[in-house]
């Protein structure tokens, strides 16, 4: 055995180290724990506060009474802003009540339990279409203004009017100048009928008119023109242009 082992026979078998001082380590851990708790409190209580569940407010009922001036004012405003008043159809005060026709009564609901006949049915009566009444003739008229009243009634030539379109023409007016002998000297179109063909035919019609009256007796002494207006009112004696569908197709 070595000398070191022999020297330790008088002592213990194991050698114990000297105890270290741990007071500062425990104090450091306590301080770190306090700092950590303070940091967690700051994080979860101040920065991220816990959500507080708020209870819903209790139900309330408000009664608008008419015994106060404020309540009556509010009720009048609600009645004025009612949209149902504007949507109701109101009859004018001067409208007359139109009586409605009486409705027919419904036939009684009775089931016919009879056996149908084996004979063929009777012939069905054919209702003939009623003929439309004949259209009354309304010829084209030509009226002259009162300046030509002294010349008497004109001798109108027979003319057949032919329209170039199927549109109804408007009244045409011409300013004419007639001599004291009843001859038409000038003719100017004042208002067109909308159809150039009818305007040309009306101008030829006026050129062929002759006036015979009392003014012709003084033709030796008076030589002046009488200006007047001639108006054409078109009737149903016009020959309308054929419709595009009835025209023959081009070869």
C-alpha positions in Angstrom: 0.0 0.0 0.0 1.1 3.4 -0.6 2.0 5.9 2.0 -1.1 8.0 1.3 -3.4 5.2 2.0 -1.5 4.3 5.2 -1.8 7.9 6.3 -5.6 7.9 6.0 -6.2 4.9 8.1 -6.7 7.0 11.2 -9.4 9.0 9.3 -12.6 8.3 7.3 -12.5 6.1 4.2 -14.1 8.7 1.9 -12.9 12.2 1.6 -15.6 15.0 1.7 -15.1 18.3 -0.1 -15.7 21.5 1.7 -19.3 22.9 1.5 -19.7 25.8 -1.1 -21.6 28.9 -0.3 -25.0 29.0 -2.2 -26.7 32.1 -0.7 -26.0 34.3 -3.8 -27.3 31.7 -6.3 -30.6 31.3 -4.4 -31.0 35.1 -4.3 -30.3 35.4 -8.0 -33.0 32.8 -8.9 -35.5 34.5 -6.7 -34.8 37.8 -8.4 -35.1 36.3 -11.8 -38.4 34.6 -10.8 -39.8 38.0 -9.7 -38.7 39.7 -12.9 -40.3 36.9 -15.0 -43.6 37.1 -13.1 -43.6 40.9 -13.6 -43.0 40.5 -17.3 -45.7 37.9 -17.7 -48.2 40.1 -15.8 -47.3 43.1 -18.1 -47.7 41.0 -21.2 -51.0 39.3 -20.3 -52.8 41.9 -18.2 -51.8 45.2 -19.8 -50.8 44.6 -23.4 -53.3 41.7 -23.9 -56.1 42.3 -21.4 -58.5 39.5 -20.9 -61.8 39.7 -22.8 -64.7 40.7 -20.5 -68.0 39.2 -21.5 -70.6 42.0 -21.4 -74.1 41.1 -20.8 -76.8 42.3 -23.3 -78.7 45.3 -22.1 -82.1 44.6 -20.7 -85.2 45.0 -23.0 -87.0 48.3 -22.9 -90.4 49.3 -24.1 -91.0 52.9 -24.9 -94.6 54.1 -25.0 -95.5 57.3 -26.9 -98.4 58.8 -25.1 -100.6 61.4 -26.5 -101.1 63.3 -23.3 -97.9 65.4 -23.8 -97.1 67.9 -26.5 -93.9 66.1 -27.5 -95.8 62.8 -27.9 -98.5 64.5 -30.0 -95.9 66.1 -32.2 -94.0 62.8 -32.7 -97.3 61.0 -33.5 -98.2 63.7 -36.1 -94.8 63.4 -37.8 -95.1 59.5 -37.9 -98.5 59.8 -39.5 -97.3 62.3 -42.1 -94.3 60.1 -43.1 -96.4 57.0 -43.5 -95.6 55.6 -47.0 -99.0 53.9 -47.2 -100.7 57.2 -47.6 -98.7 58.1 -50.7 -99.2 54.6 -52.3 -103.0 54.7 -51.9 -104.8 55.6 -55.2 -107.0 58.6 -54.4 -109.8 59.6 -56.7 -110.1 63.2 -57.7 -112.9 65.1 -56.0 -114.6 65.9 -59.3 -114.5 62.2 -60.5 -117.9 60.6 -61.2 -118.7 57.1 -60.0 -119.0 54.8 -63.0 -121.5 52.0 -62.3 -120.0 48.6 -62.9 -121.9 46.1 -65.0 -123.8 43.4 -63.1 -122.0 40.1 -63.0 -123.8 37.0 -64.2 -124.6 34.3 -61.6 -122.6 31.1 -61.8 -124.6 28.1 -63.0 -125.3 25.5 -60.3 -122.8 22.7 -59.9 -125.0 19.8 -61.0 -123.4 16.7 -62.4 -125.1 15.3 -65.6 -125.3 11.5 -65.0 -127.2 10.7 -68.2 -125.8 8.2 -70.7 -124.6 10.0 -73.8 -126.6 9.4 -77.0 -125.3 7.0 -79.6 -126.7 9.2 -82.4 -124.3 11.5 -84.3 -124.5 15.1 -83.2 -126.4 17.7 -85.2 -124.6 19.9 -87.7 -122.8 22.8 -86.3 -124.3 26.1 -87.3 -121.9 28.4 -89.2 -121.9 32.0 -88.1 -121.5 34.3 -91.1 -119.3 37.2 -90.7 -121.1 40.5 -90.8 -120.2 42.8 -93.6 -118.7 46.1 -92.6 -120.8 49.0 -93.6 -119.8 50.8 -96.7 -117.5 53.7 -96.2 -119.2 57.0 -96.8 -117.6 59.0 -99.6 -115.7 62.1 -98.5 -114.4 63.8 -101.6 -111.5 66.2 -101.6 -112.7 69.8 -101.2 -111.0 73.1 -102.2 -112.0 76.3 -100.4 -111.0 79.8 -101.4 -110.7 82.8 -99.0 -113.2 85.6 -98.9 -111.2 87.8 -101.2 -112.6 85.9 -104.2 -116.3 86.0 -103.0 -117.1 88.6 -105.6 -116.0 86.4 -108.5 -118.6 83.8 -107.7 -118.2 80.0 -107.6 -115.3 78.6 -109.6 -115.7 76.1 -112.4 -113.7 73.2 -111.0 -112.2 70.7 -113.4 -112.6 67.0 -112.9 -109.3 65.6 -111.5 -108.5 62.2 -110.2 -106.1 62.5 -107.3 -103.2 59.9 -107.0 -100.9 59.8 -104.0 -97.3 58.6 -104.4 -97.1 57.3 -100.8 -99.5 55.4 -98.4 -99.1 58.1 -95.7 -102.2 60.3 -95.1 -101.5 63.7 -96.6 -101.9 67.0 -94.7 -103.9 70.0 -95.8 -102.2 72.0 -98.5 -102.4 75.8 -98.9 -101.6 77.9 -102.0 -101.4 81.6 -102.4 -103.1 82.5 -105.7 -103.5 85.7 -107.8 -106.7 85.9 -109.9 -107.4 88.5 -112.5 -110.7 90.4 -112.7 -111.6 88.1 -115.6 -111.4 85.0 -113.3 -108.2 83.6 -114.6 -105.5 82.4 -112.3 -102.3 84.2 -113.0 -99.9 83.1 -110.1 -99.9 80.2 -107.7 -97.4 79.7 -104.9 -97.2 76.8 -102.4 -97.5 78.0 -98.8 -98.0 74.7 -97.0 -97.2 71.3 -98.5 -99.3 68.2 -98.1 -96.3 66.1 -97.5 -96.6 64.4 -100.9 -94.9 66.2 -103.9 -97.2 64.4 -106.4 -100.3 65.7 -104.7 -98.9 69.3 -104.5 -98.2 69.2 -108.3 -101.7 67.9 -109.0 -103.2 70.6 -106.8 -101.2 73.3 -108.6 -102.5 72.0 -112.0 -106.0 71.9 -110.6 -105.8 75.6 -109.6 -104.4 76.5 -113.0 -107.5 75.1 -114.7 -110.0 76.8 -112.4 -112.2 79.6 -113.9 -114.2 82.2 -111.9 -117.3 83.7 -113.5 -119.0 86.5 -111.5 -120.0 90.1 -111.3 -116.4 91.4 -111.4 -116.1 90.2 -115.0 -118.5 93.0 -116.1 -116.1 95.7 -114.9 -113.1 94.0 -116.7 -112.8 96.9 -119.1 -112.2 99.4 -116.3 -110.3 97.4 -113.7 -107.1 95.5 -114.4 -105.8 94.3 -111.1 -104.9 91.1 -109.4 -106.8 89.7 -106.4 -104.6 87.7 -104.0 -106.3 85.0 -102.0 -105.6 81.6 -100.3 -106.7 78.2 -101.6 -106.9 75.3 -99.1 -107.1 71.6 -100.1 -108.7 69.2 -97.7 -108.0 65.7 -98.8 -110.8 63.1 -98.7 -111.0 59.4 -99.3 -111.1 59.6 -103.0 -107.3 59.5 -103.3 -105.7 56.6 -105.1 -103.1 55.3 -102.8 -99.8 53.9 -103.9 -99.6 50.1 -103.8 -98.1 48.4 -100.8 -94.5 47.0 -101.1 -95.8 43.5 -100.6 -98.2 43.6 -103.5 -95.7 44.9 -106.0 -94.5 42.4 -108.6 -90.9 41.1 -107.9 -88.2 42.5 -110.1 -87.0 40.0 -112.8 
